[in-house]
Structures are given as structure tokens and as C-alpha cells.
Amino acid sequence: MSSVALWILAILLMIVGALGIILPALPGIPLMFAGMVVAAAIDDFQKISWVTLGVLGFLTLLSVIIEFAASALGAKHVGASKRAIWGAVIGTVVGLFFGIPGLLFGPFVGALIGELTVHGRVDQAGRVGIATWIGLVFGTLAKLAIAFAMLGIFVLAYFIE
């Protein structure tokens, strides 16, 4: 494969990965990392070293842990049931079909409905829904920060030989 085709692949992976930070159906930061590995391989890892890739890989792993933990920790903090957590996941997936409002409110509504089916108490379900949503927001903000850090590290390493 030519280096131009590899650069196109690397850039596409990074762009789709950046979209995946907001869209929960895509593994955002792992796709960005894959694009960075492809870009590093183009010149046999001369500009992007294995050490740099190790740091970027660690940040990728950290982002995955944050993604899975953020909403669950928010929900668990207020005593959410397993159904509420599954409801948040389902709400996120369904929310994809409703654009930005769906992405913002889908996890909240899913957690709310899930908790209502277990306890039937609106006050508890509301607390769980809000805690899940706050966890999702903080998780997304953390992933954005990690993505910008990764891009900064990559660009610096690439242009500062």
C-alpha cells in the first residue's frame, strides 16, 4: 500500500475516532490510536517512537476505563439497580437515532425507566437518571481531554524529531 493511501487511512481513522468521542457507538479513542499507529508505521517509527506509542496506548487504555466507569460510578453512587445501568446503555443506543438531543437525554431516560421498573419510585429513579447523566458528561469531557492530549503528543513527536 502506498504511503499516500496509508496517510489517508490514518487520517480517516483519526477523524472517525474523534467523532466516536461524542458518538458512543464508535470506539473513539481506540480508533484515533489505530490511526496514529498507522501514521507512525509509514516511516518505520522514525518520527513516532515506540515510547511515544506506549504513552499513547496507555492514554487509550485509560480512556476505555473511564468510558466504562463514568456512568456506572455515577449511577452506583446513588444506589442504581442493574436495570437502571442497562437502561442507560439502551437509552444511549436508542438516543443515537435522535441526534444530539437523543445523545444527551437517552442515557437519562433509559436509567430513569430502568430504575422505575425495579423500585417504582420516581424520586429514586430521578436521582439515578441524573447521576447517570452527570457520569456520562464527565466521562465524555475526560475522553475529550485525553483525545486532545493524545493529538498534542502525536503532533509534537511527529514534528520535533
VMD Tcl script that draws the C-alpha trace (Angstrom):
set ca {
  {0.00 0.00 0.00}
  {1.40 3.41 -0.92}
  {2.28 5.95 1.72}
  {-0.46 8.29 0.42}
  {-3.08 5.57 0.89}
  {-1.71 4.84 4.37}
  {-1.88 8.55 5.27}
  {-5.47 8.68 4.06}
  {-6.28 5.60 6.18}
  {-4.51 7.09 9.22}
  {-6.33 10.42 8.91}
  {-9.70 8.74 8.35}
  {-9.20 6.58 11.44}
  {-8.35 9.66 13.50}
  {-11.36 11.62 12.19}
  {-13.80 8.76 12.78}
  {-12.19 8.27 16.17}
  {-12.74 11.93 17.03}
  {-16.42 11.52 16.13}
  {-16.53 8.44 18.33}
  {-15.69 10.51 21.38}
  {-19.17 12.01 21.15}
  {-20.99 9.10 19.49}
  {-21.00 6.19 21.94}
  {-21.46 3.55 19.22}
  {-17.92 4.14 17.95}
  {-14.76 3.28 19.89}
  {-13.42 6.82 19.52}
  {-10.03 6.96 21.15}
  {-9.03 3.40 20.17}
  {-9.74 4.35 16.53}
  {-7.65 7.50 16.94}
  {-4.83 5.41 18.38}
  {-5.07 2.97 15.45}
  {-4.71 5.92 13.07}
  {-1.67 7.12 14.98}
  {-0.07 3.66 14.79}
  {-0.68 3.55 11.03}
  {0.85 7.03 10.68}
  {3.85 6.01 12.79}
  {4.40 2.87 10.70}
  {4.54 4.85 7.44}
  {8.13 5.91 8.15}
  {9.06 2.82 10.17}
  {8.51 4.55 13.51}
  {11.28 7.09 12.88}
  {9.23 10.17 13.84}
  {6.85 8.49 16.29}
  {8.86 6.20 18.55}
  {7.71 3.11 20.40}
  {7.97 5.09 23.63}
  {5.56 7.70 22.27}
  {3.22 4.94 21.09}
  {3.43 3.39 24.56}
  {2.31 6.67 26.13}
  {-0.49 7.00 23.56}
  {-1.50 3.37 24.19}
  {-1.65 4.00 27.94}
  {-3.88 7.04 27.37}
  {-6.09 4.92 25.11}
  {-6.46 2.28 27.82}
  {-7.21 4.99 30.38}
  {-9.95 6.40 28.14}
  {-11.58 2.98 27.77}
  {-11.60 2.51 31.54}
  {-13.09 5.98 32.03}
  {-15.75 5.31 29.38}
  {-16.99 2.18 31.12}
  {-16.68 3.52 34.64}
  {-18.04 7.07 34.44}
  {-21.77 6.48 34.08}
  {-21.72 3.32 36.18}
  {-19.95 5.09 39.04}
  {-22.39 7.98 38.89}
  {-25.32 5.58 38.98}
  {-23.82 3.32 41.66}
  {-23.17 6.35 43.87}
  {-26.91 6.85 44.26}
  {-27.75 3.15 44.52}
  {-28.83 2.38 40.97}
  {-30.07 -1.07 40.08}
  {-28.56 -3.20 37.31}
  {-31.70 -2.50 35.27}
  {-31.03 1.24 35.55}
  {-27.50 0.79 34.27}
  {-28.72 -1.38 31.38}
  {-31.43 1.19 30.77}
  {-28.76 3.88 30.43}
  {-26.87 1.75 27.90}
  {-30.03 1.06 25.90}
  {-31.04 4.73 26.15}
  {-27.68 5.73 24.75}
  {-28.04 3.40 21.76}
  {-31.64 4.48 21.08}
  {-30.60 8.11 21.54}
  {-28.22 7.78 18.58}
  {-31.24 7.83 16.28}
  {-32.43 11.17 17.68}
  {-29.28 13.23 17.15}
  {-27.78 15.45 19.82}
  {-30.95 15.59 21.99}
  {-31.06 11.79 21.94}
  {-27.41 11.54 22.93}
  {-27.93 13.98 25.77}
  {-31.20 12.62 27.15}
  {-31.18 8.96 26.07}
  {-28.99 7.70 28.95}
  {-31.02 9.73 31.47}
  {-34.37 8.42 30.20}
  {-33.06 4.85 29.96}
  {-31.72 4.89 33.52}
  {-34.93 6.51 34.76}
  {-37.13 3.85 33.13}
  {-34.83 1.03 34.26}
  {-34.94 2.20 37.87}
  {-38.71 2.75 37.76}
  {-39.23 -0.87 36.69}
  {-37.35 -2.06 39.77}
  {-38.49 0.26 42.56}
  {-41.38 2.25 41.09}
  {-40.27 5.34 43.00}
  {-40.00 8.47 40.87}
  {-37.66 10.26 43.30}
  {-35.13 7.40 43.35}
  {-35.40 6.94 39.57}
  {-34.84 10.67 39.04}
  {-31.70 10.64 41.20}
  {-30.37 7.63 39.31}
  {-31.14 9.22 35.93}
  {-29.40 12.46 36.86}
  {-26.37 10.70 38.37}
  {-26.03 8.54 35.26}
  {-26.25 11.59 33.01}
  {-23.67 13.50 35.07}
  {-21.34 10.50 34.91}
  {-21.76 10.38 31.13}
  {-20.99 14.10 30.78}
  {-17.88 13.88 32.94}
  {-16.76 10.74 31.11}
  {-17.14 12.49 27.76}
  {-15.24 15.54 29.00}
  {-12.44 13.30 30.28}
  {-12.29 11.48 26.92}
  {-12.11 14.83 25.09}
  {-9.23 15.92 27.32}
  {-7.41 12.63 26.68}
  {-8.02 12.92 22.92}
  {-6.57 16.43 22.81}
  {-3.58 15.30 24.89}
  {-3.01 12.39 22.51}
  {-3.21 14.62 19.45}
  {-0.83 17.11 21.04}
  {1.68 14.39 21.93}
  {1.41 12.89 18.43}
  {1.87 16.21 16.62}
  {4.78 17.25 18.86}
  {6.51 13.91 18.44}
  {5.98 13.95 14.68}
  {7.31 17.45 14.08}
  {10.01 17.52 16.76}
  {12.24 14.69 15.62}
}
mol new
graphics top color blue
foreach p $ca { graphics top sphere $p radius 0.5 }
foreach p [lrange $ca 0 end-1] q [lrange $ca 1 end] { graphics top cylinder $p $q radius 0.2 }
display resetview
